[in-house]
Structure formats: C-alpha cells, structure tokens
Amino acid sequence: MKLGPFKNIVILTGAGISAESGINTFRDSNGLWEQHRMEDVATPEAFKRDPQLVWRFYSMRRLQAAHAHPNRAHEALVKFARTPGHEVHLITQNVDDLHHRADPTDHLPPLCMHGSLNQSRCVNCGTIYFDDHAYFNLKGDYAPQGTILCTPSQKASMDYLHQYKLDYRDFLPLSPCCKAAIRPHIVWFGEIPFHMTKINNLLTDADLFVSIGTSGQVYPAAGFLQIAKMSGATTVCINKEAIPQSQWIDHFIQGHASVEVPKFFESLT
C-alpha cells in the first residue's frame, strides 16, 4: 500500500499493541478485571470505599507492566517519527509506559489520555507525582517495592513521590503536599479522559489518522476515526479483528500489530 504524502499524522494506540508485549487487557469474557469487578477497582467510589483493594489491583498492574518490554510495533512508531518531512503525534489509551521505554529520547511523546501507571496524584489538590512503587505484591500481600516504570531522571526530580519522607495511613502513603490520600493517576470509569482539547485539535488537523490495536468499544476514543474522517483525513485501522467503525475506515489492515505496524509505516517512507 502506497499512501501519501502526509504532513500531519495522528496515531491512536489501544490495548492490542501492548497485548503482544504481555500486558493483560484485564477484561475477560465475564466483564471482570483479573477477577475484580470494574466497580470495585476502577471508580472513584471504589477508592473511597476500599483504597487498599484499589491499590492492590494497581500494584499488580505496575508489576506486570514493569516485566513487559516494548515490541516491534512500539519501535516502528518511534523509527517513523524520526524520519523528516512530517509531524507525528501519538495518542494512547494504554497506561503502561511501553511507548516511553521504546523512545528514551522523546521523539514521539504520547498523550496518555487514560493516565499512566507511573504516576499518582493527591486527592485533595490534584498534585501529580511520579510514582512507580507497587505497594502490594502479586499475592496481594503488603510488600512495597520500586519498579522500572520511572526513568532515572524522573526519580531524580522533585516530582518523584519517594524523594520525600512520607507519612502513611493504613499502609498507604499520604501526599507530601496535603498529607492526603494519593490515588493512581488513572482515568477511572465515569471520569473525563485527559488532554481532550488537544486531542480534538490534532484530529481535526490530521491528514492521516492511524488506529492501532483498538477495540472501538471505549468512548471517546471510539469516536476518533469518525472525527478524523469527517475532518478530511485518510483513515487506517490496524487490528486483529474488525471494529464497529468500519464506515469511517479507508484502509483496514488485519493482523498482529508487531507485524503489520512496521510494514505499514515503512510503506510511508
């Protein structure tokens, strides 16, 4: 496939690109996340009701993300972003740091619309800290440990939570700023995703929009293909199976992201 030339390229990645690195998509056929109901681990109400359960779940996610590695799809996006002649912007629904680890020089910094596993924030004032600690192990026992989810520069910054002498309540750290509870810096169900104004501007200005590994089930990201297409972009979807937004897709490429993403972006250079 030979497309282009394109000047403004916007890429959206979903769980499918990270699944090939061993990151669980968490939701199974029963609608459970690792045997937890979404209402119990991924809502503001759940955190108010049982913060330890929520932190057990997100500690597990941090540990699993730390053991994963970027794959050829992550690397191909960075390689393409380094080629001259176009602007490339990356939006991700994923909260792992695999895009960051594939791109240590920040050629393609992602807009993490659902937050990031390597950050936490104060529930009182909203101050965001880098925080890569898992406070519980995979068995659910209290066993705080650091991971590789924060870079050395992040760990050396004043924004790194564990630079501070922390107070604890019920085994969980309190924020240095307000001595209040901290929560994962993750968009939970019922909350508005981050960076939406910037994302909408990118979509309307794009002349190529590429969706990779997305289910087409989670809004607002499920509407990005339509926005881009109606704004005049050529639209491409790379996924293992068809998604509901077929009417807004100009080119559908079926297959594994680690195989098809490198091939597609090589065809653009």
N, C-alpha and C positions, 0 to 999 in steps of 0.2 A: 504494500500500500504506500503510495507516494502522495502526501498531502502538503499543503502549504504553498508559499512560505507564510509563517505566522510570526507576529511580533509580540502579542500578549497572550501568554499561555497560562492557564489556571488548571491545577491538578487537585483532585479530591481523592484522598485515600480512606478506606474503611478497614474493617476487621480482616478482610480477605488477604490483604498484603502482609499483615502481621501473623496470621494463622500459619503461614509457611515457615515462620521463624519459631514456631512452637508456642505462640501466645494463644491461650484459650479464648474462644469467643464467649465463654461463660454461659450463655443462654442455651439450654438444651431443649429437647422436644417437649418437655413439660413446663417450659417457661421459667425454669429455675436457673439461678446463677450459682454454680458449684454447690448445689443442694440448698441454696438460700432463696427465699422469695425476694423479688426485687423490692417489695415494700419494706423488707426487714433490713436491707443493707444499702440501699441506694436512693433514699429520700431524706429530706431534712427532718421529717417526723421520726424516721428510724434513728437518726443520730441523736435527737433529743431523748428518745425512749431508751436506747441502749448503745451508747457510744463505743463501749468495748466490743460489741458484736460487729459494729461497722468497721472498727479499726482492725479486728481480726481478719475480716474479709479483705480490706485494702492492704494489710500487711502481706497476706497471701499473694495478692496481685503484684505487689512490689517485688517479692521474692521471685515469682515466676518471670516477671519482666527482666529482672537482673540476670537470669540464667539464659535468656534468649539472645540471639545475635541478628544483626541486620542481614537480609538476604539479597539476592541479585536484583530484585526489584527496587529495594531501597537504594542500592548503589547506583543503579542505572539512572534514577531520577537525579541524583547528585551529579553524575557524569554529564547528563544532558544540560543541567543548569549551568555548568561551567563553560559550555560552548557559547561563543559570541553570536550576536545578531538578534537576540530576542530577550524579553523579560519572562521569567518563570516564577510563578507564585504557587505555593503549596498550602493546601488546607487539609487538615487531617481530623477525622473523627476519633482517632486512636489516642489513648492516654499513655501508652508506653513511650519510651524515649528512643525507639529504633531509628527514626528519621534523624534525630540529633546525633546518634552514635555513628550513623553512616556518613555524617557530614561534619566532622570536627572543626572545619574552617568556616562553617556557616555560609556556604554558597546558596543554600536553599532552606532558610529557617522556616519551619512550619508554623502556621496559625493553628494552634491546638484548640479547636472550638469546644471540645468537651473537657478541657483541662489537661493536667499532666500528673502522672504518678509521682514525680519527683518534687512536688510542691504541696505545701499545706498552708492554711490561712486561719487567721484569728476570727472567731465567730463574732467578736464584738466590734472591731474596727475594720476588718477586712484586709489587714496587712498580710501580704503573701511572703512566705519563706520557702527557700529551697529546703527540702526535707526528704532524704532517701532512706530513712530508717523504717525497718519493719519492727513493729513493737511486739508482735507475736510470731511464733514460728508456724510452719505448715500444719502442725498438730493443733494449733490454737492455744498453745501454752505461752505465757508471758516470757519473752526471750528477746529483748531489744537488741538489734544489730544493724549496722550500716550496710549499705549495698553500693553498687557501682552506678546507680541511677543519676547521681550528681557528678559533674566533672570536677577536676581539681580546682579550677578557677571558681566554680560555684561554691565549693566547700570552703574556699579561702575568703569568700566575700562576707560582708556584714549581713547579707540576706540569708545566710545559711543558719537554720534554726539551731543547730547543735554547736555553733560558736558560743552560745550563751549558756550561762548557768541556769538551768531550767528548774522550775517548780513543777511538781506532779500532783495530780489528783486521780485517784483510782487507777494508778499505774500509767496514766497518760499525761504527756507534757502539757503545760499551760504556756500560752504565748508570752514572750518577753515583753511585748508592748502593753498588754492589758491584764496579764495574769488570768486570761480567759481560756476556755477550751479552744483547741485547734481541730480543724476538720480537714480531710483531704481536699485539695483544690481541684475538685472534680464536679462537673455539671451533673447533678442528680435529676431524676425524673421530676418533672414539674418546674424545673429551673430553666432560665433562658441561656442558651449557649453563648460563649464568649466571641468577641470580635465580629458580631453580625453586621454592623455598619460597614466595616472594611471589606468583609466578605461579599456583601451585596454590591459594593462598588467594583470589586475585582470581577465579579460575574458579568456585570453589565458592560465592562470594558474589554472582556476577553474576546479574542477571535478564534481561539481553540480552547475547549474545555474537555478534560480527560478525567473520567471517573474510574477508579481502580478499586476493586475488591469491596464494593459497597452493596448492601442488600436492597437498597431502595425502599426500606421499610421505616426508617427512622427520620422523622422530620425535625428541623427544617432541611437537613442535608438532602433528603429525598427529593426536594423541590429544586435543587441547584441545576440539574440538567434542563429543566423547563425554563428557568430564568435565563440561563446562558443561551439556549437555543432561541428564545424569543427576543434576545438582545442581539442576535445576529452571529453568534459563534457557531463554528463547526463543533459537533459534539461526538465524543468517542467514549465507549464504555468497554472496559476490560474486566471480565468477571468469569467465574466458573460456571455460572448459570444465568439465564435471562432474568431481568428485573422488570418491575411493573412499568417503568417509564420508557418503554420501547418507542413510543411515538415521538419522543424528543431526542432519540439517538440516531445520529447519521451513520455511524460505523460501530458495530458490535463485534468485539473480538472475544471469543470464548476460550478459556484456558486458565492455567495457573499464572498468577502474577509474576512469579520468578522466571517464567519462560517468556511470556508474552510482552511484559513491560520492556525488557531490554530490546527485544526485536522491534517493537513499535517505535521507541524513541531513537533507535539507530536509524530507522527509515526517515526520520525528520531531519537528520544531519547531512 
